Amino acid sequence: MRNPCLVLALLAVAALAACSSTPPATPPAAGTPAPAPATVDGNPAAANAHNIYADAGADMLSATAKAAKQLVYVPHTGSGDVWVIDPATFAVVAKYPAGKEIQHVVPSWDMNTLYATDDLKNHLVPFDPKTGQPGPEIPVTDPYNMYFTLDGQYAISVAEARRQLVWYDPHTWARRDVTPVPGCAGIDHADFSPDGTTAVFTCEFAGQVAVVDVPSHKVLRLVPMPQRHTHMGPQDIKLAPDGSVYYIADSDADGVWVLDGAATKVLRFIPTGMGAHGLYLSRDARQLYVTNRHEGSVSVLDAYTGEIVTKWMIPGGGSPDMGNVTADGAQLWLSGRYDRAVYVLSTKDGSLIGKIPVGNQPHGLCVWPQPGHYSLGHTGITR
C-alpha cells in the first residue's frame, strides 16, 4: 500500500506546478516577421524599419569596436601591401607586405578581425584591430571581396575570376558550399535585404546583378541594367535606409541605377559623374556619397529619395574609389585608385582636409573602428 504522506506530497507538487506553469505560447499570426538575428553584442538587429542603419549612428561603438585602435588600413593592388595610417596625424605608421594583389580590407562579422583579401594568391591576411598587427595567412579561394551573412554563420568569398561565391565557416575557414554564377562576369560588390534572406551581387562585366537566396545559396535571377555596359558596368551597391531600393553605381553609365527593394527591376537612373564607383552613407543615413572615380568628384544624394543634393570636386582632381566615413561622421576617407593618394574630405561641406601619399593603386580602404552591432563585410557595411 502506498505511503499516504507520499501521495499527499505528490498531489501538492502537481497542484503547485499546475498553478505556476506558463501556458503554451500562441502561434504567431501568418506573415509575422521572423525574430531579428542576434548580434555579437547579444542585441537584436535594428528594428527601425525607416532606418536599418540606426544602430550604426555617430559614435555608436560596440564594446569590441571601442577596444580597437583608431587606424585606417590601405590595401594596394599594385604593390601587394597594406599601409596603416594614424587618422589623428595623417601619418603612415606601418607598411606590411600582404601578398600580390590586395583588394580590400574587410571587417569580420563580429568586428574582432580585419581581413586583407588577396585574390591572386588565394589568401586572407588577418589584422588584429586592437594592435593593428597582421597574423598568419588563411587560405581562401579567390577572395576579390568578402561579405558575411546577417547571422554571422557564413563568410562569402566573392571569387570574381571564377564567377563563384564560396561559402566558408568564418571561424574555422572550412569551405561549406560553392554557388556558381556563370552569368555574372566580374562578380563584384554586394548588399543584403533588411532581413538578410536575399543578397544582390553586382556583375561588373555583364551589365547586370545577380540576386541570391541566402538560406539556400541559390541564384534566384539575374536583373540586367537598362543600358548593359560590360566594360566597367555595375560596381558598388547600397541598400536605402528604409529598404525601399538598392542604389547601384555604374562606372560606364556615369551614374547610379535604382533597383526596387525586391530586387526584380530597375526603376530609374541618377546621373552623378564620370566613373561612378563607390557608395557610402552618412552616419545619420540621410545622405549617400557617390565617388565619381574618373571625374575626381563625390556626388551627395538624399539616401531616401535619390535626389541630388550637391557635388564635391576634389581640388586638383583625383580618382576617388573606396573607403568609408569615420565613426563620428565628420570625415569621408577615400583611396585615390590611380594617383597613389588617400583623400580626407569633410562631410560638412566636402572640403579637402588632407591628401596623403600612399603606394601603388590603393583600393578597398578600411576606416576602423566603425559603429554598429555587426559587419556585413566589404570596407565596413555595419548595422
PyMOL commands that set and color helices and strands:
alter all, ss='L'
color gray80, all
select helices_A, chain A and resi 4-20+54-56+63-66
alter helices_A, ss='H'
color red, helices_A
select strands_A, chain A and resi 71-75+81-86+91-97+102-107+114-118+123-128+133-134+138-139+145-148+155-159+164-168+175-180+187-192+198-203+208-213+218-224+234-239+245-250+255-260+266-271+276-281+287-292+297-302+308-313+320-325+331-336+341-346+352-357+366-368
alter strands_A, ss='S'
color yellow, strands_A
deselect
rebuild
show_as cartoon
